Amino acid sequence: MHFIDLKTQYQELKPQIQARIDAVLDHGQYIMGPEVRELEEKLEAYTGSKHCITCSSGTEALLMSLMALGIGPGDEVITSPFTFVATAEVMVLLGVKPVFVDIERDTCLMDASLIEAKITPRTKAIMPVSLYGQVCDMDAINAIAARHGNLPVIEDAAQSFGADYSGGGATSRKSCNLSTIGCTSFFPSKPLGCYGDGGAIFTNDDVLAKALREIRVHGQERRYYHTRVGVGGRMDTLQCAVVLAKLERFDWEVKRRLELGDAYRSKIAAAGIHADMVTVRTDRNSVWAQLTIKVDNRAQVQQKLQEHGVPTAVHYPVPLNMQPAYQHLCCAECTPNSQWAAQRVMSLPLSPDLDDATLDHIIAALKQAVAV
């Protein structure tokens, strides 16, 4: 059993993927080939965002976004400690101080009600993290940002591409098109993944889009004319070709992820298993980048599941403000919910091609494991 079944997905999409790769090999434009812009246009249409700028990774997307906003030494950016290290790493690389806001226990998302107390004259942006496939309370976060001088909001949407959010409005909007800038990752295990590293940045701001496109190619406005400091941040053409092929069935995959999330929840409840799935708010959905539950005796549960052939993963066992490189920024006692979640979260297998028999096996194994 695979934790994330990329092999079956590849077999289902093999003709489309091979045709896309062959086209790149035939024209030979491996850097900034026509598939790059084609993918950007399709992602713009999918999210409803005016601009999409593909880049070399989700980490680079966050870094480039901070650079485009002119955020640097001495500035502060508010974010969550319960996330992958890249969220804070890019800030520190630019001399920016990450300011950590604790999470909600049920969703594991940044608690918007705690943000305002952390804002200072040095705050230059808010970076909420859309975790496990679900976006944060973006309307509340955007409202806070607006009250404090229209602070930019950068959605770290590495795990939530494809997710919907309404915020109580009549019309739902897509993750990556909910704030000043949205950043996502095409790491292979993400809801929409390539076969290496890749990412994308979304914005409706023309000035930011121009800056991001220049930063992506070493700060060039045109060849050998550098208007700003940049990076080598391009997503290569072959990886764009893979994502283009995967887009052909992405709507089906999102639908299937939603169905599997519902099935997991109902089967866990029906089996009387004492494990809480991450809560999904009624004004949004989750594309379940990780199907995450919370259990008290995690190590024992993982061991028992492994004995039944069920792989698991933990995202994330140590909050950033307890990591050696970042613990000087914020005391552990300041983020009690993050500490609590870090000791309990555990992710179970979920891929669009997961079949009913395998899901039933996972549930049966989980019931036995949790009972120990």
Number of C-alpha atoms within 10 A of each C-alpha: 11 15 17 21 16 17 12 15 16 14 10 14 16 15 12 17 19 14 14 20 18 14 15 18 13 8 10 12 15 16 13 15 17 15 24 23 16 14 22 20 16 14 21 20 13 14 21 19 23 16 23 28 25 32 30 22 24 26 25 26 30 31 23 25 25 23 22 21 16 11 20 18 13 12 19 24 27 22 26 28 31 29 25 18 16 16 24 27 19 21 22 17 12 16 14 22 22 27 21 24 26 23 24 17 18 15 19 25 27 29 21 20 15 13 20 15 8 13 19 12 8 12 21 25 22 24 24 26 27 28 25 25 26 30 32 25 21 20 17 15 21 21 12 20 20 13 10 16 9 14 18 21 24 27 29 30 31 32 30 31 28 24 25 24 25 18 18 11 10 7 9 14 19 19 32 32 25 25 18 20 29 27 34 30 31 28 20 16 19 21 26 24 22 23 16 16 18 27 28 27 32 33 26 19 13 11 11 19 21 14 21 28 23 23 25 23 19 20 21 19 16 10 9 9 10 15 14 15 14 20 17 13 23 23 24 21 23 26 23 31 28 23 23 24 21 22 18 12 13 17 13 12 21 20 14 17 24 18 14 23 20 12 15 20 17 12 15 19 14 9 12 10 17 16 20 16 21 22 17 14 16 10 13 20 20 28 27 25 23 28 24 26 19 21 19 15 13 17 13 14 22 22 15 18 23 14 12 16 14 21 18 18 16 18 19 20 17 18 24 27 26 17 12 8 12 19 13 11 14 17 13 17 10 13 20 15 18 29 22 14 26 19 19 21 23 25 22 22 20 22 23 21 17 19 11 11 9 13 18 14 14 20 20 17 19 23 19 14 21 19 9 9
